[in-house]
Structure formats: structure tokens, C-alpha cells
Amino acid sequence: MSSSPFLPLPPGLEILATDTIDDLLRVEVVSTRSSSRCPLCFPPAMRIHSRYTRLVADVPCGGLQVHLVLPVRKFFCDTPECPRRIFTERLPLCVQPWARTTTRLGQMLQALGLASCGELGTRLAGRLGIHTTPTTLLRQVMAVPTPPPGPVSSLGIDDFSFRRGRTFGTILVDLDRHQVIDLLAERSTKSAAAWMRQHPEIAYVSRDRGNDSAQAAREGAPQATPVADRFHLTTNLGEAIEPLVARCYKELRKAQAPLPAPVVPKAKEWRQALGPSTHHQRLSRLANNQERFAQMLDLQRHGVKQDEIARRLGVTVRTVQHWNQRGVCPGSERRRRRRSIFDPYAPYVLSRWQQGCRDVSLLWQEIRAQGFPGKIRTVYRFIQTLRHEPVELPAPSILDRVSVQEALWLIARPFDDLKADERTDLEELCQASTPLSTLHLLVQSFGQIVRKREGHRLEDGKQQVAESGLAEVQRFAKGLKRDAAAVLAGLTVAYSHGQVEGQITKLKLIKRMMYGRAGFPLLRQRMVHCA
Ligand SMILES: [Zn+2]
């Protein structure tokens, strides 16, 4: 049997026999070459010294795990000057001298490891017919050689956090090739500058507007044009104006009419709440009375006499007379107020309630000290009516409907992108507050400069910012001026830092996947090979 199309082998090797045991395919291989070249002196050697076999794991075949039984021969080197007398036959296309997996299986494991993580990759490998362990997989990933980064013309640099903002590293991205070229284990001016110094070909450094990265670029790549990236410009603006929007909200709230105070009854009219069962009884009695009252009126209309009506309704004649006199259904008028032992203390409790005291037990103790002989239940019944007193609330204002964060978003987004209801909200906000309206105009014109890369128009806005009277915006503009060259470059050069942010998102994902095993070298390996 020669090499099979289902399991191709490199030239010089052929399949001798196969044997399937459960999900393992054992493939016996034979070497067809009669000679091998000495690794030191190179001429082919023919004299065989000895033979042995090696068991090497290979790529799976039809879902079966594959073991190659490889014959290995040892040859005598016949070159008299060669220091190597005996050498082992090399199969460079198939397997490295001491490896236990074929080169192609190793590459498969590396791909699995780079695309997933130790645990996940091992599980996935098992499904594909490859038996491995997380440790092997990670070792394979670490064995992938890292080519030195080629010439970098435009560099994106940013920081990322290892552990929720405690320790930071630096990510370096080739903005032309859209690829991570390196990760540094720390976020220091020194290490970043040292890295850049090895690349004097860097022409642009895109960075955030923090002092550290600006300093690193100045030291490490003085020849390069610093570029303050647009992503950070807009983020910085958002951060700068958030307190301003919050302040405007606070002022608007202050100017709003206060909520109407709940209506509190006068002490003389204050009744206690009925218990739930009493309330129920009262309602059913009322319904009963209403029915009998209607019957009475009906019978009277038909000329039935009073004593006959009384007999039919099961009441006394006096009652019928009484109902007639009053002319309304009994029980439908307001309940007469009963006197209560609580009455003398009602004014005091009401005043405490209006002061804001809602603690029934405390109120009870207070009036008990004044001589109230009743139980807490009585106090509770009176208080209950206060709790249920309806309060008419004004319609929710724009401040209740739109949070500070949402307002910030409405102000910062391109006006054309807003939906109809968002525009209405924004207009209402701007009408309510002059500073917000001014802020909206400024932010919109800055946004346009950033989006359309109209760096030359930055100067135009200066006057408006100075006249706006908005301290936060003025402070932001001052900051831009300090970093003017980089800002201008950021608004002219067509490099987008967005891809660096994208890489950081990818990095976070990988970090989460490698949870528990995410040492820096492995993270670096993963990111650099993550094309
Ligand atoms: Zn030799």
C-alpha cells in the first residue's frame, strides 16, 4: 500500500498496514528511501547501523485518532573527517527529532490554542479526534515563533488593564496592517519609549491625550508626528462636559415648582380608617339599603300605603316615615364622626406628621407620655388615612424623563442621527436651559470638525467658546491648545485609532477566555498571533 489520499504522507514514507482499535487508527509506516543524508556533512549515507520504531500522534482521520508507527533507521556516516559517526534518519517534513506529535498535528494544536484557550481547546480537540491536554495545548501556543515586527510607519499605542484597573499593560498596533505587533507588560513612559526607539521608521504615533503616552512618544519617536486620536478627543469632550450637564440639571431642578404637599385633614375632621371587615360590612349594608329604598319609592309610585310598604320591606312604619322625611337612602350620607380617646392628641400627631415623622410606634410613645391611654392600633388607624391621602402629582418633566447621561448623549450625537422623539427631548432641554443650548451648539460644531477632519476650523470656534461662559468647555479647549500639534494631526491625518480600541476589546475577550491561566507571555502570544 502506498500513501493514502485520506492520510497523505510526505515523500519517502508509505503506509505498510493499518489497524483500527476502538477510535484509534494505528498506521504502520515504512521508509522507501535507501539512503539518508548526514545532518553535519550532508552526503548520503547507505550503511544502516540499527533500526527502531517511534510512535507519533498524527492529525485525525475521519474522526479517528491516528498513531503513526514510524520506522527510524540509524546510519553510519562514511565521511572520514565528519565527527558524527552514527546519525539518526531525519524526517523533517513529518516530525521533529524528539517530538511525539507530527509537525502538522502540532500546527493544528497551535491553531486550536490560538483560537480558543487551554480548557476549551482541549474539549474542542477531543471532538475532532485529537487527544491532548490544556498544558500541551498552551505549550504548543507558546512554541509558535514570534517574527520580529517589520518596519512600522504608523503606530497606535494605548493601555489596557490586567486586573480591573489595578495593573496596566501597553498595546502596540500597526495601524497600516491593522495588527497587534506587541504587548508590553507595563504602562510606563520608559518601556514604551524604549520600544519606539527601536523603530526609527515610525512616522505617526496615534495615542490618547494622557501625559504618559504623549511623553513616551516625544522621547521614543521624536521624529514622528504625534496624533491625538479622534476617538479619545470625543471621549475627553464627553468627560469634560458631563459635570456641566449635571450642574444644569441641578439648577433646573431647583427652579422647578416643589411637589404639592399632601392634603392633611384638620384635627376635628380626622377620622380613623375602618378595619377591612368593617368597611366591607358597611358597603354591603349600604347596597341592601339602596335596594330597599328603591323598592319603597317604587311601591309609593304605585299608590301602596305606608303600612303595606313596611310589611313588604320588613321594616316598621316609623322607619318608612323616617326614610320619606330624609328623602335619601339611609347610610349614603357621610358617616357621623364618632368621638375617640385619640381626639385630644390628634393636633399633636398631625403636626408631627407634617414635620415628617412617619414612625407610628414613636408617635404612640410620644402621646402615651402625654397621657394617651389607647393602644398603638388606634394611632395606626388614624395614621393610615394620612398615608392613603391622594397627592396630585404634576406630569413628569423632561428632567424626569431624560437622565443626565441620556442628555449628554443627545447633545453629543450628530443632530441628524437623532430620531424624532429624541429631537423633541433635546429641543425641550435646550429651551429649558440656556447653558445647555449653548453647549449643544458648541459640541455639535466640534463634532463636525472631528467627524469631517476639519482641523483648520478649530480656530473659528475659539471666539464662541470664550463667549460661552461655560467653564468646563473653556477648560477643555485650553487642554486642546496645550496638545495642539497632536490634536491638529488627529483632525487631519486619516489614521483611525478605533482599531486600537477594537484590539483592546479582543484582548479583554481573550483574557476572559483564559481565566486562571492568563499569564502575560501567553496573552502576548495570543494577541500577536491573532491576525
Ligand atoms: Zn557526516
Residues whose N, C-alpha, C, O or C-beta is under 5 A from the ligand:
A	BS01	ZN	C38 L40 C41 F42 C77 T79 C82 R84
